[in-house]
Amino acid sequence: MAPPGNHHRYPELKSPLRRQVHAPSPVRKFGFSAFTRQNRNAVGQVSGNALLNGNCNSLERNTLDLRLQCRMDREVIDVDDDEEEVDYVEVISDDDEVENVVAMEEESEKEVSLDGFSVENGSLMVVDDDDDPQADKKSLNRPVTDVCSFEAYRKALKSAENRTSKLKARGFGDFLRERGRGLLRSLRSFFIPEQEPVEDGRSEPFEPLSKEELTAVKDAFSANVHNILVSHENSNIDITVEKLRCLKPGQWLNDEVINLYLVLLKEREAREPKKFIKCHFFNTFFFTKLVNSGTGYNYNAVRRWTSMKKLGYHLIDCDKIFIPIHMNIHWTLAVINIKERKFQYLDSYKGREPRILDALARYFADEVKDKNQVDVDVSQWRQEFVQDLPEQSNGFDCGMFMLKYMDFYSRGLDLCFTEEHMAYFRVRTAKEILQLRAE
């Protein structure tokens, strides 16, 4: 720093960089190979004279006056005239020069020497090669910190180093991309509230059974036929060994097993209402009461089955209403699909029974009128005989197909099973009945 009172002797220092800046090449650690031999000799002469005269201020001033000559065979980078300081300069190098940069940077990180100068840890030092370098470093090992031109030049070279292929090889681009992704995630979490992860329920209907569960079902099938295995208090249904055996392969399902399983499906929905759609499951005696073979359609026979006191909800508030249909020796399923405004019929033999859907359309209109005092025009609702559904090829699995139609629909799933799954479904249904819990 100049002595106080003498600062008027020195003109204001400005950056030697003008509107057209030519990046130095080839680039070494700090790019000082761009100096010509003439400049290096001049630097040595200046440093030698300064050492002889002992005038460090003169050394600093003369150092500033040295022109940094660069090669002119590189692309030109324009800098606005009104900018007083250059923050960075981008170096556009050839491929062979990029390789030289990587090779040069593998040299010592501590010191890069020039003729008459030394750069240590990013600071410019003065050294006289004619004398003992160690003695000179001891006497003049002071960084030149107030040289504006050198600081601008150092920033330019630093920016060039950040664009070398060595940084790319170190994964600098991946680091920036990952940092950008992290910023986007943080912004997204700020503007969009986090939601609970949605579990994929497609695998749940096919969860494998444990050895203990398989053993429990096997023991239940082989017990005394008159033993009561489970009793459901709310529905007053008792399941004996004899009744549970209808779930063994090749057997027809009975009313008690079907009705208890439908009760368990409704309890499952009440237990996890966000996971399952809102449904109502009529038992196997409902349709035979509604449509008597002798008297025909009779709403009054089932009017009290759906009171608010008994159910705690109105049927019009449900998404789907399931009605099991027993036709002589065959089980089918009818659905009042309120959400999609249609009546559906599912038969594992792909049969069609329009009279069943007609009776249910009449029932739903009467039910809503009686319980909610609302007139529903069901004449505009569609009747659908579902054809794209799993089929049976034997004479004993119709009951299991009907139960699984209800199970999958109440989950909000497509009917993504086949007849090959029926053996597994029989054992799983027996396990759920023994535990009095549908899963």
Backbone torsions as a table, in degrees:
resi	resn	phi	psi	omega
1	MET	NA	139.2	-177.9
2	ALA	-68.3	149.7	179.3
3	PRO	-62.9	152.4	179.6
4	PRO	-62.6	138.9	178.5
5	GLY	90.4	-13.5	-179.5
6	ASN	-105.2	4.3	-175.0
7	HIS	-67.2	-18.3	-179.3
8	HIS	-73.0	-13.2	179.2
9	ARG	-74.1	-18.4	-173.8
10	TYR	-110.2	129.4	175.4
11	PRO	-70.3	159.1	179.4
12	GLU	-63.5	130.0	-177.5
13	LEU	-79.9	133.8	177.5
14	LYS	-123.9	157.9	-180.0
15	SER	-66.3	137.1	177.1
16	PRO	-71.8	-8.3	-178.5
17	LEU	-76.3	129.9	-179.7
18	ARG	-110.0	-162.3	-175.7
19	ARG	-61.7	-38.1	179.2
20	GLN	-103.7	118.7	-178.2
21	VAL	-114.9	127.7	179.4
22	HIS	-106.5	119.7	-178.5
23	ALA	-65.9	137.4	-179.2
24	PRO	-68.3	147.2	179.4
25	SER	-156.5	143.4	-6.6
26	PRO	-71.9	154.0	-175.8
27	VAL	-93.7	131.2	172.7
28	ARG	-107.5	-150.1	-176.5
29	LYS	-55.5	-49.8	176.9
30	PHE	-121.3	12.9	175.1
31	GLY	76.8	20.2	-175.0
32	PHE	-81.1	-3.0	176.6
33	SER	-68.4	-8.9	178.2
34	ALA	-72.9	-15.0	177.2
35	PHE	-64.3	141.8	174.8
36	THR	-83.3	164.2	179.2
37	ARG	-62.9	-31.7	179.8
38	GLN	-63.6	-42.0	178.9
39	ASN	-65.8	-40.0	-179.9
40	ARG	-62.3	-40.8	177.9
41	ASN	-64.4	-38.5	179.5
42	ALA	-65.4	-40.5	178.3
43	VAL	-61.6	-44.5	178.6
44	GLY	-61.6	-40.9	179.4
45	GLN	-64.1	-42.4	-179.6
46	VAL	-64.0	-43.6	-178.3
47	SER	-67.0	-36.6	179.1
48	GLY	-65.3	-44.3	178.8
49	ASN	-63.3	-38.4	-179.3
50	ALA	-65.9	-37.3	179.5
51	LEU	-67.2	-39.2	-179.4
52	LEU	-67.9	-40.4	-176.9
53	ASN	-84.4	-17.4	-179.3
54	GLY	70.6	21.9	-177.1
55	ASN	-105.2	96.9	-178.4
56	CYS	-74.2	-33.0	179.8
57	ASN	-64.0	-38.8	176.6
58	SER	-64.7	-36.7	177.6
59	LEU	-61.4	-45.1	-179.0
60	GLU	-65.5	-41.0	-177.3
61	ARG	-67.6	-42.8	179.5
62	ASN	-67.1	-33.4	177.5
63	THR	-62.4	-38.5	178.0
64	LEU	-63.7	-34.3	-175.2
65	ASP	-73.3	-13.2	179.4
66	LEU	-67.9	132.8	179.2
67	ARG	-86.6	134.7	176.5
68	LEU	-87.8	101.4	-177.1
69	GLN	-88.1	130.4	-179.4
70	CYS	-119.8	157.9	176.8
71	ARG	-67.8	144.2	-175.6
72	MET	-104.3	11.4	-177.1
73	ASP	-98.5	29.8	178.5
74	ARG	-120.0	165.8	179.3
75	GLU	-64.3	148.4	-175.1
76	VAL	-95.0	137.6	177.4
77	ILE	-112.5	120.0	-178.1
78	ASP	-79.3	138.8	176.1
79	VAL	-124.8	132.3	-178.2
80	ASP	-59.9	143.4	-178.5
81	ASP	-66.2	-31.2	-174.7
82	ASP	-82.0	-3.1	178.3
83	GLU	-81.7	127.6	-179.3
84	GLU	-86.6	-23.5	-176.8
85	GLU	-140.0	137.3	180.0
86	VAL	-95.3	118.5	-178.7
87	ASP	-78.3	-36.5	179.7
88	TYR	-157.0	158.7	175.8
89	VAL	-132.6	128.6	-179.7
90	GLU	-90.0	128.6	-178.2
91	VAL	-95.5	127.0	176.9
92	ILE	-108.2	108.2	-172.4
93	SER	-114.5	158.6	172.6
94	ASP	-77.5	167.6	-177.4
95	ASP	-62.2	-40.2	-178.7
96	ASP	-67.4	-31.3	178.4
97	GLU	-73.4	-32.5	175.7
98	VAL	-62.3	-40.3	177.3
99	GLU	-63.8	-37.5	178.0
100	ASN	-64.5	-35.8	179.1
101	VAL	-61.7	-46.2	-179.6
102	VAL	-62.6	-40.6	-179.8
103	ALA	-67.8	-41.2	-178.3
104	MET	-67.6	-34.2	-177.6
105	GLU	-72.4	-13.3	176.0
106	GLU	-79.5	-2.0	177.2
107	GLU	-77.6	-172.0	-175.6
108	SER	-60.5	135.2	179.0
109	GLU	-86.7	-11.5	-171.7
110	LYS	-87.1	-40.1	-170.7
111	GLU	-148.2	136.1	172.1
112	VAL	-123.8	118.2	-172.1
113	SER	-102.4	146.2	171.3
114	LEU	-122.1	175.4	175.7
115	ASP	-73.7	102.9	178.9
116	GLY	94.0	-6.7	179.3
117	PHE	-132.0	159.4	173.9
118	SER	-143.3	138.1	177.6
119	VAL	-115.4	115.4	179.9
120	GLU	-123.3	122.9	177.3
121	ASN	55.3	37.8	175.7
122	GLY	82.4	7.8	-179.0
123	SER	-118.2	147.4	-178.3
124	LEU	-87.2	126.4	178.4
125	MET	-116.3	158.3	-179.6
126	VAL	-111.8	129.5	-177.7
127	VAL	-138.0	140.4	175.6
128	ASP	-104.5	119.4	-176.1
129	ASP	-73.4	-21.2	-176.6
130	ASP	-73.0	-31.7	-178.6
131	ASP	-97.7	-172.3	179.1
132	ASP	-69.2	119.1	-178.3
133	PRO	-61.4	-35.5	-178.2
134	GLN	-67.0	-41.6	179.2
135	ALA	-65.7	-39.1	-180.0
136	ASP	-65.1	-39.4	180.0
137	LYS	-64.4	-35.2	179.8
138	LYS	-66.6	-36.5	-175.7
139	SER	-87.0	-32.4	-175.0
140	LEU	-124.6	26.1	-179.6
141	ASN	-81.1	62.3	-179.9
142	ARG	-122.3	129.9	179.9
143	PRO	-70.5	145.5	175.1
144	VAL	-88.2	98.9	-171.1
145	THR	-97.7	-13.7	-175.7
146	ASP	-108.4	24.2	-179.9
147	VAL	-94.6	104.3	-175.6
148	CYS	-68.2	-40.6	-177.3
149	SER	-64.3	-41.2	179.5
150	PHE	-65.3	-37.5	179.9
151	GLU	-64.3	-42.8	177.4
152	ALA	-63.9	-40.3	179.9
153	TYR	-66.3	-39.2	178.8
154	ARG	-64.5	-40.1	177.6
155	LYS	-63.0	-38.1	179.4
156	ALA	-63.6	-43.8	-180.0
157	LEU	-68.6	-35.8	178.6
158	LYS	-63.1	-39.5	177.2
159	SER	-65.6	-36.7	178.7
160	ALA	-66.1	-39.2	-179.8
161	GLU	-62.5	-33.2	-178.5
162	ASN	-69.9	-7.7	-179.3
163	ARG	-111.5	18.8	179.2
164	THR	-81.9	161.3	179.8
165	SER	-70.2	-17.7	179.3
166	LYS	-67.5	-39.8	176.1
167	LEU	-64.8	-37.1	176.8
168	LYS	-63.3	-39.9	179.6
169	ALA	-64.9	-27.9	178.9
170	ARG	-81.1	2.7	177.6
171	GLY	84.2	28.0	-178.8
172	PHE	-64.8	-39.0	177.9
173	GLY	-64.5	-41.5	177.2
174	ASP	-62.7	-37.0	179.0
175	PHE	-62.6	-43.6	179.1
176	LEU	-65.0	-42.0	179.4
177	ARG	-63.2	-44.0	-179.9
178	GLU	-65.6	-36.7	177.8
179	ARG	-66.3	-37.5	176.7
180	GLY	-65.6	-40.4	177.7
181	ARG	-63.4	-41.0	178.5
182	GLY	-62.0	-38.0	177.9
183	LEU	-65.5	-42.2	178.1
184	LEU	-63.4	-39.1	179.1
185	ARG	-65.1	-39.9	179.7
186	SER	-66.9	-39.6	177.2
187	LEU	-66.2	-39.2	-179.4
188	ARG	-65.4	-41.9	179.0
189	SER	-67.7	-23.9	179.7
190	PHE	-76.6	-41.9	-176.4
191	PHE	-89.8	-28.6	-177.9
192	ILE	-112.4	119.6	-179.9
193	PRO	-64.7	143.9	-179.5
194	GLU	-67.1	138.6	179.2
195	GLN	-111.7	151.2	177.9
196	GLU	-66.3	136.7	-179.8
197	PRO	-60.4	136.8	-179.3
198	VAL	-90.5	121.4	-179.0
199	GLU	-82.2	142.2	176.8
200	ASP	-81.0	113.4	-175.9
201	GLY	-88.9	7.2	-177.0
202	ARG	-70.9	-25.6	-178.4
203	SER	-88.4	-17.1	-175.7
204	GLU	-63.1	-40.1	179.7
205	PRO	-66.4	-9.5	-177.3
206	PHE	-119.1	20.3	179.8
207	GLU	-60.2	129.1	179.8
208	PRO	-66.5	149.2	-179.8
209	LEU	-88.5	148.0	178.5
210	SER	-78.1	167.4	178.6
211	LYS	-63.6	-37.5	179.4
212	GLU	-64.2	-40.6	179.2
213	GLU	-66.9	-41.6	177.8
214	LEU	-63.4	-40.3	179.0
215	THR	-64.8	-39.6	179.7
216	ALA	-63.8	-41.7	178.7
217	VAL	-66.6	-42.2	179.2
218	LYS	-62.6	-41.8	178.8
219	ASP	-66.3	-36.5	179.7
220	ALA	-66.4	-39.2	179.2
221	PHE	-66.6	-30.1	-175.0
222	SER	-95.8	2.5	-179.2
223	ALA	-77.8	178.1	178.4
224	ASN	-62.1	135.6	-172.4
225	VAL	-64.1	-24.5	-177.4
226	HIS	-91.2	-5.3	179.6
227	ASN	-68.7	136.7	174.9
228	ILE	-88.1	117.0	-177.2
229	LEU	-80.5	-49.0	-179.8
230	VAL	-143.2	155.3	175.7
231	SER	-135.0	129.1	178.3
232	HIS	-100.1	116.2	-170.6
233	GLU	-67.7	-45.8	-175.1
234	ASN	-66.8	-33.8	-178.4
235	SER	-98.4	-6.5	-178.9
236	ASN	56.5	40.8	179.1
237	ILE	-110.2	127.3	174.7
238	ASP	-109.2	136.0	178.7
239	ILE	-114.1	114.6	175.7
240	THR	-92.8	172.6	177.8
241	VAL	-61.4	-40.8	-179.6
242	GLU	-61.2	-42.4	179.9
243	LYS	-70.6	-36.6	-179.1
244	LEU	-68.8	-25.7	-178.3
245	ARG	-66.0	-11.7	175.5
246	CYS	-64.8	-14.2	178.1
247	LEU	-87.5	-1.6	175.0
248	LYS	-71.6	153.7	-178.0
249	PRO	-55.7	137.2	176.1
250	GLY	85.3	2.4	-177.4
251	GLN	-102.7	152.8	175.1
252	TRP	-86.5	141.5	-179.3
253	LEU	-78.1	143.1	179.5
254	ASN	-102.1	170.5	-176.0
255	ASP	-62.8	-41.1	-175.9
256	GLU	-62.6	-46.3	179.7
257	VAL	-64.8	-43.7	-179.6
258	ILE	-63.2	-47.8	-176.3
259	ASN	-65.9	-38.8	177.5
260	LEU	-66.1	-39.0	179.1
261	TYR	-64.6	-36.9	177.8
262	LEU	-67.0	-35.7	175.2
263	VAL	-63.4	-40.9	179.3
264	LEU	-66.5	-33.9	176.4
265	LEU	-65.0	-39.7	178.4
266	LYS	-68.0	-38.9	176.6
267	GLU	-65.5	-33.8	177.0
268	ARG	-63.1	-42.9	178.4
269	GLU	-63.9	-42.7	179.0
270	ALA	-65.0	-30.5	-179.4
271	ARG	-74.2	-36.3	-179.3
272	GLU	-134.2	74.0	-174.7
273	PRO	-65.3	-27.0	179.8
274	LYS	-76.8	-17.8	-176.2
275	LYS	-93.4	-26.4	-177.1
276	PHE	-123.8	150.5	-179.1
277	ILE	-77.0	158.8	-176.7
278	LYS	-79.4	119.6	-175.1
279	CYS	-134.2	164.4	168.9
280	HIS	-128.2	137.1	-177.7
281	PHE	-116.7	109.5	172.3
282	PHE	-77.4	152.2	178.6
283	ASN	-83.0	179.3	-172.8
284	THR	-71.9	-9.4	-177.9
285	PHE	-98.0	-5.3	-174.1
286	PHE	-65.1	-52.2	-173.1
287	PHE	-67.6	-35.1	178.3
288	THR	-68.2	-26.0	173.9
289	LYS	-76.8	-40.1	-178.4
290	LEU	-67.5	-43.7	-179.2
291	VAL	-119.8	94.3	179.9
292	ASN	-82.2	140.8	-179.1
293	SER	-63.6	-25.3	-178.5
294	GLY	-93.3	-45.8	-174.8
295	THR	-98.7	-11.8	-178.4
296	GLY	81.2	-150.8	-175.3
297	TYR	-66.6	131.6	-177.7
298	ASN	-147.3	95.4	-178.8
299	TYR	-68.1	-36.0	-177.6
300	ASN	-62.0	-23.6	-179.6
301	ALA	-68.1	-23.1	-177.5
302	VAL	-124.1	11.2	-174.3
303	ARG	-60.7	-40.5	-176.1
304	ARG	-84.8	0.1	179.2
305	TRP	-69.3	-22.6	-171.0
306	THR	-122.7	33.9	178.5
307	SER	-69.6	153.7	178.5
308	MET	-61.0	-36.0	179.6
309	LYS	-63.8	-35.0	-177.6
310	LYS	-83.0	-41.7	-174.3
311	LEU	-94.7	-38.3	-173.8
312	GLY	87.0	5.2	178.5
313	TYR	-158.3	165.1	175.1
314	HIS	-99.1	149.8	-180.0
315	LEU	-63.2	-30.2	-179.0
316	ILE	-66.0	-17.5	179.3
317	ASP	-84.2	-6.3	-178.9
318	CYS	-87.0	162.1	173.5
319	ASP	-86.8	-40.8	-178.7
320	LYS	-142.3	146.7	176.4
321	ILE	-123.0	123.8	-176.7
322	PHE	-102.8	132.4	179.0
323	ILE	-128.0	106.9	174.9
324	PRO	-70.1	137.8	-178.2
325	ILE	-119.2	126.8	176.2
326	HIS	-112.1	115.6	-179.0
327	MET	-114.0	95.8	-178.9
328	ASN	60.6	-93.0	-178.0
329	ILE	-121.2	19.6	-174.5
330	HIS	-131.3	134.7	177.7
331	TRP	-100.0	132.2	173.1
332	THR	-133.1	178.4	-176.3
333	LEU	-134.6	135.4	171.7
334	ALA	-115.4	143.9	-176.5
335	VAL	-131.4	128.3	168.2
336	ILE	-94.6	100.5	-175.9
337	ASN	-90.7	90.6	-176.1
338	ILE	-69.8	-38.6	-176.8
339	LYS	-62.0	-39.1	-178.6
340	GLU	-103.2	5.0	175.6
341	ARG	54.1	59.5	177.1
342	LYS	-156.2	159.8	175.9
343	PHE	-110.1	129.2	-174.5
344	GLN	-119.3	149.1	177.6
345	TYR	-131.8	124.9	-178.1
346	LEU	-120.2	121.1	-179.5
347	ASP	-130.5	123.2	-179.7
348	SER	-66.2	-10.6	171.5
349	TYR	-101.4	3.8	179.9
350	LYS	60.3	40.9	174.9
351	GLY	-82.6	168.6	-179.7
352	ARG	-129.3	130.8	177.9
353	GLU	-136.4	82.2	-178.5
354	PRO	-60.9	-31.5	-177.4
355	ARG	-64.6	-30.3	177.6
356	ILE	-67.0	-44.6	179.8
357	LEU	-69.0	-34.2	176.4
358	ASP	-63.1	-43.3	179.7
359	ALA	-65.1	-38.3	179.8
360	LEU	-71.5	-33.4	175.6
361	ALA	-64.2	-42.4	177.4
362	ARG	-65.3	-40.1	179.7
363	TYR	-63.5	-44.7	-176.7
364	PHE	-63.6	-40.7	177.3
365	ALA	-62.3	-42.8	178.8
366	ASP	-66.7	-38.8	-178.2
367	GLU	-65.4	-46.2	-179.6
368	VAL	-67.0	-37.9	177.8
369	LYS	-65.5	-38.6	-177.7
370	ASP	-75.8	-42.9	-174.5
371	LYS	-90.1	-31.0	-173.7
372	ASN	-120.0	-1.9	-178.8
373	GLN	53.1	43.2	-179.6
374	VAL	-125.9	135.0	175.6
375	ASP	-91.2	120.9	-180.0
376	VAL	-110.1	124.8	178.6
377	ASP	-88.9	90.7	-178.3
378	VAL	-82.1	-2.6	179.4
379	SER	-66.0	-21.7	178.8
380	GLN	-90.0	-5.1	178.7
381	TRP	-78.0	148.8	-176.6
382	ARG	-90.3	145.8	172.1
383	GLN	-102.8	126.8	-175.3
384	GLU	-126.8	124.5	172.9
385	PHE	-101.5	100.0	-170.8
386	VAL	-63.1	124.9	-178.8
387	GLN	-107.2	-31.7	-179.6
388	ASP	-86.5	78.9	-177.0
389	LEU	-148.2	159.1	178.1
390	PRO	-62.3	139.0	-177.9
391	GLU	-114.4	157.8	174.9
392	GLN	-104.5	149.3	178.3
393	SER	-120.4	6.4	178.7
394	ASN	-119.8	-174.0	-176.5
395	GLY	-111.0	21.4	-176.4
396	PHE	-139.9	-4.5	-176.1
397	ASP	-99.1	8.9	-176.4
398	CYS	-61.8	-37.5	179.3
399	GLY	-64.6	-40.7	178.1
400	MET	-67.8	-38.1	175.5
401	PHE	-60.1	-44.0	-179.6
402	MET	-61.6	-44.0	179.3
403	LEU	-63.2	-40.9	-178.1
404	LYS	-73.9	-28.7	171.8
405	TYR	-58.4	-45.8	179.7
406	MET	-68.8	-40.6	-179.0
407	ASP	-60.3	-49.3	-176.5
408	PHE	-71.3	-40.3	178.4
409	TYR	-63.8	-37.9	179.6
410	SER	-70.4	-20.5	173.9
411	ARG	-81.8	-12.5	-173.8
412	GLY	80.6	21.5	-177.7
413	LEU	-104.7	157.6	170.0
414	ASP	-72.9	165.1	-179.4
415	LEU	-82.4	77.8	-173.2
416	CYS	-99.2	55.6	175.4
417	PHE	-140.7	169.6	-178.8
418	THR	-133.0	179.4	179.1
419	GLU	-65.5	-23.7	179.6
420	GLU	-65.7	-20.8	-179.8
421	HIS	-85.3	-5.7	-172.7
422	MET	-63.8	-38.4	179.3
423	ALA	-62.1	-42.3	176.9
424	TYR	-65.8	-44.1	-179.3
425	PHE	-61.5	-34.5	178.7
426	ARG	-63.8	-47.7	-179.7
427	VAL	-66.6	-40.0	179.5
428	ARG	-65.2	-41.1	178.4
429	THR	-63.6	-39.9	176.9
430	ALA	-63.0	-41.3	178.2
431	LYS	-62.9	-43.2	-179.9
432	GLU	-67.3	-34.5	176.9
433	ILE	-68.9	-42.0	178.3
434	LEU	-63.1	-32.0	178.6
435	GLN	-90.7	-6.5	-176.7
436	LEU	53.0	44.1	-178.0
437	ARG	-156.0	115.7	174.3
438	ALA	-84.3	142.0	-177.1
439	GLU	-125.3	NA	NA
